[in-house]
Amino acid sequence: MNLPIRSEPYFPAAQSGTERPRKLAGGQFVTTLTLSSNTCRWPIGDPTQADFHYCGHRPESGRPYCDEHERRSYQGQRSRAASG
């Protein structure tokens, strides 16, 4: 199976539904400088733009993403017949 080649990098879209990126005290979004082990590292936007930020919600212990983004990041295993 041939996958299309992207001419531009892929960046996940902002969340939909009720989930919103967490804002820190002062109203700022979580950025690369404010990431910690207690913040979801799901990227939102284009890293080359000034408004790039991360989800920022609390992840489960030891995981890089919050529950919602953990589910979105999982890709089921493909069968050998489908990938060949």
C-alpha positions in Angstrom: 0.0 0.0 0.0 1.5 3.3 -1.0 0.8 6.3 1.2 0.6 9.8 -0.2 3.7 12.0 0.4 2.8 15.2 2.1 4.5 18.4 0.8 3.8 20.1 4.1 4.3 18.7 7.6 1.2 17.4 9.4 0.2 18.9 12.7 -2.8 17.7 14.6 -5.8 20.0 14.6 -7.1 21.6 17.7 -9.5 19.5 19.8 -13.2 19.4 19.0 -16.1 19.1 21.3 -16.0 20.2 24.9 -12.2 19.7 25.4 -10.2 22.9 25.3 -6.5 23.5 25.7 -5.6 24.3 29.3 -4.6 27.9 30.1 -2.1 28.7 32.8 -2.6 31.4 35.4 -2.4 34.7 33.4 -4.3 33.3 30.5 -1.4 31.8 28.5 -1.5 28.4 26.8 1.1 25.7 27.7 4.2 26.2 25.6 7.5 24.4 25.1 8.9 26.4 28.0 6.1 25.6 30.4 5.7 21.8 29.6 6.2 19.5 32.6 5.6 15.9 33.5 2.1 17.0 34.6 1.0 18.5 31.3 -0.3 16.8 28.1 2.2 17.1 25.3 -0.3 17.0 22.4 0.8 19.7 20.0 -1.8 22.2 18.7 -1.0 24.2 15.6 2.1 24.8 13.6 5.4 24.9 15.6 6.7 27.7 13.4 3.9 30.0 14.3 3.7 32.2 17.5 0.4 30.7 18.6 1.7 27.1 18.7 1.0 25.4 22.1 0.2 22.1 23.8 -3.0 20.7 25.2 -1.7 21.1 28.8 -4.3 18.9 30.6 -3.1 16.4 33.2 -2.0 13.1 31.7 -2.3 9.7 33.4 0.8 8.9 35.5 3.8 8.2 33.3 2.1 9.0 30.0 2.8 11.9 27.7 -0.9 12.6 26.8 -4.2 13.2 28.6 -6.8 10.5 28.3 -8.5 12.1 25.2 -5.2 12.4 23.3 -4.0 9.0 24.4 -7.0 7.5 22.7 -6.5 9.7 19.5 -2.8 8.7 19.3 -3.4 5.0 19.3 -3.2 3.3 16.0 -4.4 -0.3 15.9 -2.0 -2.9 14.4 -2.6 -3.6 10.7 -2.7 -7.2 9.4 0.2 -8.3 7.3 -2.1 -8.8 4.3 -3.3 -5.2 4.5 0.1 -3.7 4.8 1.8 -5.8 2.1 
